[in-house]
Amino acid sequence: MDADHQFIRDYFWEERMKKPISTLFAALAVILMSSAASTSQAAGPKQLRFGLLPAEDPTLMVEQFSGIAKHVGKTLGLPVNVKVSESYNALIEGMRAGHLEIVYVGGGQYLKMLDIGMKVEPLVLNKDTNKRTYYKSCIITKPDSGIKTFADLKGKTFSFVSPTSTSGGVAPTYMLLKNKINPDKDFKRKIFAGKHDASFLAVKNGKVDAGAVGDFYFWRWQDRGIFKMERYDEPNDKLINAELRIIACQKVPNTPMVIDSKHGQDFINSVRKAFLSLPTETANAYKIWPSTGFVPTSHKDFEDLAEMAELKKKIKAAQKKKKSQ
């Protein structure tokens, strides 16, 4: 067992029967056939309500996303509605309560839905303007912070986005643990900023020593004039001549569209096809997650991320056990 796995293991250690047979079989066959039909041919919804994660001004987000929603709605012959949630968890709960049919989320939120027993399916993955079907969770700091390695993070202050954020919560926690940093013990203070913008600004303005963000925001912050950099050398995880420096990054699957499974596979397949026929200019109008379109996806694309999310579950179990002792 190598030292990294030993550290992670140690971290979690603290932790009616008289009827003829033919009649019965006939009845059973009818039941099974009806069940199968209901699964694949379940009646679709009367409208498509899309849910978006909070990132910027809700009015702007709805305006930019409306083209995507209208294309899918027009293709399926359904009216559409777009809503921006108040928080990551609010979006999950909105779908669980039946108020949303489709949500545009990070992989971490998709896995959280499965974890709490929701029946959902990933439809498509965003393909960004660099034609990536992945993005990166990056741990950033200021160039003059003196933080160059994971070991240097001990005793420092740190900003996450949200516990369920893929690149702002799940992935950075995984990186920290793999590098022998216990996020519950080794930081002087940690915060959950709520949004990537807030986590970025907390680091930039010196409110925390380091923090986690999604790398696709670097270009957007540059375009908005709030972040100076010459360029982002993504293959080598480096910000060139920039206000911030990257300590480390972790690849995660790009943002998926996730649908409530109760509508049946036929409807789900139709929705997926509608997304795949989306014009590039329509997809790219949503500047929160710049896109050139979508590609098909399935749960398999999230298996590595699920391993990272498993760490989060174990952390909670370890914390609960410790409190009960």
N, C-alpha and C positions, 0 to 999 in steps of 0.2 A: 504493500500500500504506500503510495507516494505521499509526500508531506502535505500537499494541497488537500487530497482526499481525507488524510488523517485529521486535518484541521476541521474540515466540514463535519466529519463523523463525530469528533469530540464536541463540536458546537451543539449538535442535536441529541447527543447521548443523554444530556441532562433531561432529558425528556420521558234419478230415477232409474231404476236399473233393470226394471222388468221389461222394458220395451225390447223389440227385436234388435239384434246387433246392427242389421242393415239400416234400420231407422236412425239409430244413434250416429252411425257413420255419415248418413245422408245429412243429418242435422249439423254435424260437425263440419262437413264440407261447405255447407251454406254459410256457416259462421265464419270460417276461414276465408272464403271467397269475398264475403262482405267486408271483412277486415282489410284484406289486401286492396280492395277497390277504394275503401275509404282513405287508405294511406296514400295511394298514388293519384286519386282523383278527388281529393277533398276540395270542397268549394273554396275558391280563392276569395280574398277580401274584397269589399266594395270600394275601398280606396287604398292608397299607399301612403303611409305616414312614415317619413324618414326622420331619424334622429341623428344629430351631430354632437360630437364632443365639444365642450367649451374651449375656445382658443382665442378668438378676437371678438370684435363687436358683433353680437348676434345678428343684427340687421344686415351687416355686410356679408356675413357667412351665408345667411339664407339667400341673399341676392346672388351671390356667386355660385351657390349650389343649385339654384332653381333650374338652370338649363339641363343639368344631369337628371334631376327629378322629373322634369317635364318630358324629356326624351323617353325615359322608362315608362312613365305613365301613358304617354301617347302610344307607344308600342303595344302596351297591354290593354289600352282602352279604359284606363282608370284615372280618376282624379287624384291629385297628389297634394301633400302637405309636408312642409319641412319645419322642424323644430330644433332649437339648440338647447341642450340640457344645461342645468345649473352646475352639474358636477359629473365626474366619471360615474360614480355610483348611481346618481339620479337617472342617467341614461339606461343603465342596466335594469334598474327597478321599473322604469317606464315601459321597457319591453316586456318584462316579466308580468306586469299588470295588464298587458294587452293593449297599451296605448300607442305602440309603434310596431310596424311590420318589418322595417329594415333599418339597421343602424350602421353607421360608418365609424368604425372603432379601431383601436389598436388590438394586436393579437392578445395582449394581456387581458383586455376586457372580454374578448371572445372566450378565452379559457376560464375566466371567472364565471361567466354565464354557465358553462358546462359544469363547473365545480359546484354551483348551487342548485343543480338539477334542471336547468332550463333546456328545452329542446330547440336547439338552433343549429344552423348550418352556414358555413362560410361560402359565399357565392363567387366572388372575384377578388383579386388583389390589384391594388393600384400599381401602375407602371409609371414611374416618375419621369421627369424631363430628361434625366440621364439614362433612361430606359432600364433603371434598376427595379427589381421586384423585391428588394430588401432596403432597409435603411440601417442606420447605426445609432445605438445608444452611446453617447459620449460623456465622459467625466471631464469637466473643464475647470480651469483655474486661471488666475491672472499670471502673466509672465513673471512678475516680481514677487510672487507669493512664497517662493522657496520650496514649493511642492513639485517634485519631479517624479516621484515614484509612489506606489500605493502605501508603502511604509511611512512616507511623509505625511499621510493623511491622519495618522493617529494623533489624537488630541486637538484636531482641527474642527471647524464648523462646516456643515454639509447640507446642501439643499436637494431634496428629491422633489418630483412633481406631485405624485400621488402614489399610494401603495399599489394601486392596480394599473398604473400607467406602465405600458410596455417598456419604453425607452427611458422613462423617468422614474421607474420604481422597480420593476421585476428584473430587468437586465442589469442595471447598476448594482443592485443587491447581489446578484450572481457574481459579477466581476469582483466586488469587494470580498465576498466570502472565499472565492477562488484564490485571492491574494492575501488571505489571512487577516482580513479586516472585519471585525465584528461590528456591524452597523449599530448595534444596541449598546455596545460597551466602549468602543474605541473612539467615538467622536465626542468632542467637548459638548456639542449641541447639534441636533439635526432638525430640519424643518421640512414640511410638505407645502410647497409654494402654491399648488393648485393648478398652475398652468406652466407650460414651457417658457413662455415669455417672462413670467415671474421668477422662475428658477434662474434663467439667464441673467436677468437684471440683478438678482440677489448677489450673484458672483461678480458681475461687472462693477456694481456699485460698492462692493466690499462688505456687504452685510453678512456674507459667509465666505469661507476660504475656497470652497470648491462646490460643484453641483453637477447634476445630471440633466441632460437635454437630448432631444432627437437631432441628428445632424442635418436633416433637411431644412431646419430653421436657420442655419447659418446664412444661406443665400437670401432668404426672406428678410432676415434682420439687416443684411447688407443693403438690400433694395430699399428698405424703409429708412435707411440712414442712421440706424441706432447701433450698428456694429461695423467697425472698420477692419477690413482684411484685404490683402492683395488677392488671395485665392485660397480655396480649400483643396488640399491634396488628399482626396478621399482614399485612394489606394494605400497611402502611407499614414493615414490618420494624423495629418498635420495641418494646422492653420498657418499660412505663410504671411509674415508681417502683419499680425493681427493683434487685437486688444486682449484676446484670450488665448490660452494654450490648452491643447488636449493632452490629458494624462493617459487615457486609454479608451478604446471603443469596442463594442460588441455588436455583431450583425444580428438583426432580427427581421422576420418577414414583414413585408410592407403592409400597410393598413387594408384590412378586408371589409367588404360589405357583408353583413351578417343578417340572415333572415330567420324569422320564426318558422320552425318546421311544421307547425300545425296545418299549414296551408296545402300540404301535399307535394309530392315530388314533381308532378306534371307542372304545377304552377311555379315551383322553384326553378325548374329548368327553363321555363319561359322568361322568368325574371333575369336569370343568368345570361340568356341570349340577348336580351334587351341591353344589358350593360356592355356586352361584347361588341354590339353594333354602334356604340356611342362614338360620334365624331371626335377627333382629337381636340379641335378647338373648343368644343363643349366641355370636355373633360378638364382641359387646362384652365378653364375660367374659374375653377375653384382653387384659389391661390393658397389656401391653408395647407393643402397637400397637392402641390403642382403635379399634373398628370398628363400623360400622352394617351391614356386609355386604361383598360383593364385586361387582365388575363384570368383564366379559370383557376380556381383553387379548391382545395379539400383540406380535411383535418391533417393529413400527412405533412403539409407544409408547416404545421405548427408544433410538430413533435419535439423538436429541439427546444423551442420556447417553453413547452410544457414541462420539460425537465428543470428549466430555470424557475418556473412558477412553483414547482414542487418545493423548492427551497423556501419560498415565502410561506407555504403551508406549514412546513416544519418549524420555521421560526416562530409562528404563532403558537404552535403546539408546545414548543420549548418554553415560551414566555408564560403560557397558561400554567404549565407544570410548575415553573419556578414560583409563580405567585401563590400557588396552592400549598407550597411547602412551608 
